Amino acid sequence: MSDLINVNIDGKIFRAKEGESLLNIARANDIFIPAVCYLTKCSPTLACRLCLVESDGKQVYSCNTKVKPDMNITTSTPLIEKERRAIMEVYDVNHPLQCGVCDQSGECELQNYTLYMNVDSQSYSIKDVHRPTSHWGVMNYDPGLCIVCEKCVTVCKDMIGSNALSTVKRGAEPISKSFKDEMPKDAYAMWNKLNKSIIGFEADLCTDCGECISVCPVGALVSHDFQYKSNAWELTRIPASNPHTSDCTLMYYETKQESIANHRNKIIYRVTNDHHYASLNGAGRFGYDFENRVEKKDERAFLQAIEAFTKADSIKFHSFITNEEAYLLRLLKEKLGCKLVNDDAFKYQKFLRAYASVSGESLYSATLNDVHESNFVISLGSFIKSDSPNSKYALNNSVVINKGAALYFHPVGDPIMELIGKKGKTTEFIYHKPLAEEAVLYLILDLFGKDLPKDIQDVIDSKREKRVKTITETVKEKVIERVLDEESGEEKEVSKMVSS
């Protein structure tokens, strides 16, 4: 780990890791620097240019500036504020005035920053072009609302690993060159890009996770199930964990009463997540159209179940249960004093003890952040795209951002995960027979283990096999023949390979 260094931000000294993003350090210390396009744990895009700061007298972008010892940072100067306001004016050029019905209204970053920077007039104008909306699987894309911040492109590439979204050209009239001399250079450059670009979609690469909807700062990307259904400020956020994955990702059910007449019945309108901290898969985001409702009550059966629980010394259960069912079992144990028996958990506990006795550490001594920052990752035993999406995103970060390598073992082929390997060609996918994980662990120990205890090395050596493979080689040679062309009557030389 790098030694901590001192960084001076607006006259205050903060401790930080050398090479860390300046914007992240400011955020961690409650110093506000505006930024529309930046995403934590993703590569910076420099798309919005709002995060301008002054570093030792020179203007830099805080999202891709790495801190160095004794840097002196000023987050706001008259010149920077002028630049930021001009950028916000450009964002507002031709942006549709539909806040009253826009699905992002009330939580829109364009609204927030326009108000924050006191943009109460417009200095620029240009003829707009028709940009029709598109229907992309689970979502709708409105390029008229899009500010091409590239958040969706970045999260799809760096966090999801699918590259289903990209910035593409659109037809538009060029911006008058007179603006180049009249406005700040960053605002002009950003306007040029905004005027020429929209977001493109590759359906075959999309995993339908909806993370691009989550990161969109405006109403350009919206789930078609939610579009024009409710205003954000009418919804109540209920924290929950993802019921479809084992990593229990934090998410929110956003609900509202069914009607004025029936205000007790709450309807789920959408599922959201805090994209800076945890990503959500498609099942969690869109698979909320189910509810456990008591359609009828069988009081006799219920009392019989209660009686059985009160008489039980032990309750045996398997691992394929929901978090809610596990919680109820724990309450029953505490209330009734019975034992909970799970054979899978017992075997896993034995494995953890054996692992700790050799490694000296618990299996859970590492975090997902360690995976993010690693340059070599091995995944075994988990179909992580579905079982643990956050682990998948961490692995993708390791390979894409850290330019690392990975080995992925599983019995089932996963073309979505293989997209990660295609980028750097540094990820190997090994699909083995079911229930062969033990053999894979022996292989990993054999390949990467050093100075192993003798008893473990003896076990590995005992698993080695010598196999003889017979290869039949066919030797061919080139033969040239002269043949008669029946149409022309001429002789021609023809070469071919024949077995010798």
N, C-alpha and C positions, 0 to 999 in steps of 0.2 A: 504494500500500500504506500502511496506517495506521502511524503511528509506534508503537514499542514503549513500553509503560508498565510501571510497577512495581505488583505485586500482592502483598500480605502474606497468606500462607496459613499458619496455625498458627505464626506467628513467623518464617517464612522469606520472603525477598523473591524473587519470580520475575518474569521479563520475559515479557510477553504482548502480543498485539495487542488494541487497544481494541475492544470489541464481541464478542470471542470468548467462547464458552461457558465459564463457570467450571468446570464439571465436566470439560470437555476439558482445560483447563489443569492441573487437579489430576491427572488421569490421566497427562498428558504428563510430569509431574514426580514420578511414583510416589507420589502421595498418594491413599490409598484413601477414596473416598466411595461407600457402597452405592447402587446404582441397578439396579432390575430392568427398567424400561421403556425406558431410554434407548438409542438407537442412534446411532453416529457418522455424521455427514453426513445425518441425518434430523431432522425437526422434533421438538421435545420434546412429549410428550403429558401429562406430569404425572399419569400413571396410578398410579404406585406410591407417590410421595411420600416415598420413603426417602432421597432425596438432600438432605434438609434440612441447611442449614448456617446459621451466624450471620454476618451481614454488618453490621459496624459496629453491633452490638447488636440487629439485627433479623433474625428468621428468614426465610430465602428458600430457594427451590429452586434448587440449583446447576445443574440441567440447562437451565433457561431464563433464568438470570441472566447478563447480559452484563457483563464486567468493565469497570470504570472506573478512572481513575488513583488510585493510593494507597488502594485498597480494603483493608480489614482483615477477613480471613475466619477464622472458627473452625469447624473441621469437626465438632467433638464437644463437647457440653455435657451435663450431667445431664438437662436438659429434652429435648434432641434424642434422647438415648439412650432415654429413656422413650417418646418418640413412636415411634421406630423399632421398639422391641420390641413395642409395642402393635400396630403395623401388621403385623408378622410373625405375631403371635398371630392376628390377623384372617385373614391368608392361610391359616393352618393350620386355621381353623374348617371342619369338614365336609370337609376335603381327604381323599380316600380313602387309607387306610393300605395301600398296595400297592407299597411301595418294592422289595420282593423281586422283583416281576415287571415293574415299570414300566420302559419302555424308556429313560427319562431317568435312571434311578437311577445314581449314580456321577458324573454330570456335571450334576446338577439344581441350579439356582440357588436353588430353594426349600429344598432340603436344606442347601445351603451357608450361606445366610443365617440359617436357623433355628438352625444350630449356632453360627455366628459370633456371633449375638446372645443366645446362651444361653437360648433359649426352651425351658424345661423344665417349664412348666405352662401351663394354658389358663384364661383369665379370662372368656371369652365363649362363648356358645352360642346357636344358633338352629335351628329346624327346617329341614331341607333339603328340596328337591323333586327329583323324578326328572328327570334330564337324560340322555336317551339319546344314545349315540354316533352319529355320522354318517359316511358314506363320501363324501368329496369328491375325485373323480377319482383322483389318485395318492396321496392321503393319507386318514387317518382323524382325525376330530376328536372328542375326549372332553371335553365341557363339564364333567364332574365333576372333571377334573384342571385345567381352565383357571382361571387366576387373573386373567384379563381385564387383563393388563398392557398389551395393545394393541400389543405389538411386531410381531405379524403384520400388523395393520392398517396400522401406520406404514410397514413395509418395503414392503408392497404398494402403498401410495399414493406414498411419496416415492422409493423406489428402483426399483420395477418399473413404476409408472405405470398400473396397471390397475384399482385400486379394487375388486378382487374380494371383499375382506373388509371388514367393518364391525362396529361394536358395536351390538347390537340388544337389545331388552328381553326379559326372561324372566319368567315368573310365579313369585312367591315371596312368602312372608309378610313384611310390613314388620318392620323391626328396632324393638324396643322403644325408645321415646323416653327411657326411663330411662338407657340407655347414653350418651346425648348428654352428660349431666352427669357420668357416671362415668369416661369415657375421653377421651384426648386428641382434639382436634378433627379432626386430619388422619386419624387411624385411624378415627374414626366416619364421616367423609365417604367415605373409601375403602371401608369396609365397606358403606355404603349403595349405592355404585356396583357393587361386586362382587356384592351380593345381587340387584340388578335386571338385570344384564347378562350376555350371552354373545356369542359371535362368530357373525355371520351370513356366508353364502357366496353369491356370485353366479356360478354356473358359466359363464355366457356370457362373463364378463370374465376368467376365470382363464387364465393362460398356461402352467400346469403347470410352473413353474420350481422349485417347492419351497423358495423362499427363506424362506417363512413357517415351514417345518419347521426350517430352520437356526437361526432366531432364537428359536424357542419355548424359554423357560427351563425349562419343565416337560415332562411327557409328553403334553400335550394334543393336539399336532399331530405325527403320526408317519407316515412312509411305510408303506403297508400291506404293502410287500414286506419291510420290516425288523421290523415289529411282532412282539414275542414271539419273535424269532429268536436274540437274543444280548444279553448284558450289555455295557455300554460298556467296562468294565475288561478284558474278555477279548479286545478287538480291538487289533490292531497298526495304527498309522497309517503309511501309506506316502505321502510327498509326491509329487505329480505335477502335470502341467499339463493343462488341459482339451483333450482330443483332438478336440473337435467345433467349436472356435472358433479364430479367428486370434489372439485376444488372449492365449491361453495362460494363462488364469486359474489361480492356484494352488488346488489342491484336494488332498484326501487320499482314497486308497483304504483303507478300513478292513477288514482281513482277519483270518481265523482259520483254524486248521488244520481240515481236513475232518472228521477224527475222530481218536480215540486210535490206532486201527489205522493210519490213513493221515495222519500228522502232517506229511508233507512237502508234501502238496497244500494250498495256501492258497486259501481261498474268499473272494471279495469279498462282504461283507455290506451295505455301504452306501458312499456317497460323501458327504463333508462338506467344508465350507469355513469359513474364518474370516470371518464376515459383517461384522465391523467394518472389514475391509480390502478384500475382494473378493467380489463376488456371483457366483453360478453359475447357468447356464441349465439348463433341464430336460434337455437332451441329456446334459450333463456329469454331472448328479446322478443321473439314472435310466438312462442308456444305457450301463451298465457290464456288461451281460450278454453281453459278447463277449470272447473271448480268442484270441490268436494262439498256436495250439498246433502243434507239429510232429507231424502225424499220420503222415507217412512221410518217409524221407530218400532222395534221389536223389543218391548220391555222385558219379556221373559228371557230371550236370548242374551240380552245385556246383563241381566242379573246372574244368569248362569256363568257368563264369562267372568264377572266380578268374583263370584264364589270360587271359580277355578283358580284365579290369580291369588286369592287370599289363602288357599290351601297349598299352593305350590311352594316347594323349597327352592326350585330352580326354574328359570325360563330359558329355553334353548331357542335360538333364532339364527338365521343366516345373514349374510352380508348384503343381500339385495333388498335393502329397506331404505326408506326415505329418512332425511334428517329429522323430520317431525316424529316418525315412528321410533327412532333411536332416542329422542328426547323423552317420549312417553315411557319407554322402557326404563330409562334412568329414574324417572319420577316414581314408577312402580317399585323399583328396587329400594329407593330411599324410604318410601312409605311402608312397604310390606317387609322389608328386610330379607328379601329373597336374593338368590344369586343369578347373574346373567351369564349364560354359556354360549359362546360363539367359537366353533372349531376353527374357522378361518382366522379370526383374530388371535387365537391362541398360537396357531402355527406361525403367524406373522410376528408375534411377540418373541417366540423362540428364535426366529431369524434375526430380529433386532438385537437380542442379547448376544447371539453368536457374532454378529457383525461388530458390536461394540467391544467384545472381548478381544478381537483381533485389531481393530482400527483405533481403539481408544476413544472413539467418538460415537455419539448417537447418529443414526442415519439422518436425523433432521437437524444436523448441525449447520447445514447450508440453507440459504434462502433463494427465492427466485431471482433476487437482485444479483446474487452470485452467478447465477446462470446467465443473466443478461450480460454480465461483464466478463464472462469466460471466453476463451478462444478455442475450447474443445469441449464438446458435450456428448455424452452417451445416453441414449434413451432406450430403456428395456422394460417390457412388460406392460406398458400403457399405450393405449390408442389415443395419444394425447390430443389429437384434434377434437375428439369428442369427450374423452375422459377428463381432461384438464386443459382447457383452452389457454389459460394463463401460462402454463408450462410451454405450450406450443409457441406462444408469442415470445417467451423468453428465449427459447431455442432459436427462433427466427432472428431475434435481435443479435444473438451471439454470432450467427453465421453472416448476416447481412451487414450490420453496423460494425461489429468487431472484426469482420472478415475472418471469422473462425472456421472450424471444421466440426463435423458431427457424424456419429454413427447412430442409426435408427434401426432397432430390432423389433420385429412384430410378426405374428403369423398372418396378418391380413394386410394386403397391399393398400396403400393410401396415396392416390394420385395428387391429392391436395397438398400433403406434406412434401411430396416429391418436387413441388414447385420451388421449395426452399433450396433444394440441392441444385436446381438448374441455374440459379443465379451465379454462384461462384464455382460450381462443380466441385465443391469441397465436402459434400454430404453424401454418405453411402447409406443406402437402404437395403437391409438384409432381411428378407422374408423367410422365416424358418418354419418348421413344422410346429403344430400346436403342442403345448406342454414341454417345449424344449428349452425353456428359460434357464434351467440349471446348467445345461450344456453351454449356453451362451455365456453365462457367468464364468464358467471354467475357461472359455476362450478368452474373455476379457482379462482374467487373471494371468493367463499364459502370455498374452500379448503385451500387457502393460505392467504386470506385477514385477517388482524388483525386491531382492533380499527377503523373499517370503519365508515364514517359519518352515522348518524342515517337514513337519507333518503335512502342511498344506501343499508344499511343493511335491511331496511324495504322492499325494492324492491326484494332483494335476498330471504328474508323470504317468500314473497308473491308467489315466483316461486316454493316453495317446494310443493311436492305432497306426499300424503300417499297412498300407493297401497297395497292391500291385495293379497298375493299370496298363493293359495291353493296347498299344496303338498300332494300327495297321496303316502303313504309309504307301500311298500310291504314287509312283514316280511317273511323270509324264514328260514327253519330249515333243519338240516342235517339228512337224513334218510339212514339207512344201511339196505340193503336187501340181502338175500341169493338167488343166481340164479344158475341154472344148466348149466354148459358148455356142449353143445351138442356134441362137438368133443371129449372131454376127459371123459365126464360123471361125472366130479367132480363138487361139489358145491363150489361157490366162493362168498365172500362178496363184494358187490358193494355199494358205497356211492354216494348219489346225494342230491342236494338242491331242496326242494319243497316249494311252498307257503303254509303258515300255515292258 
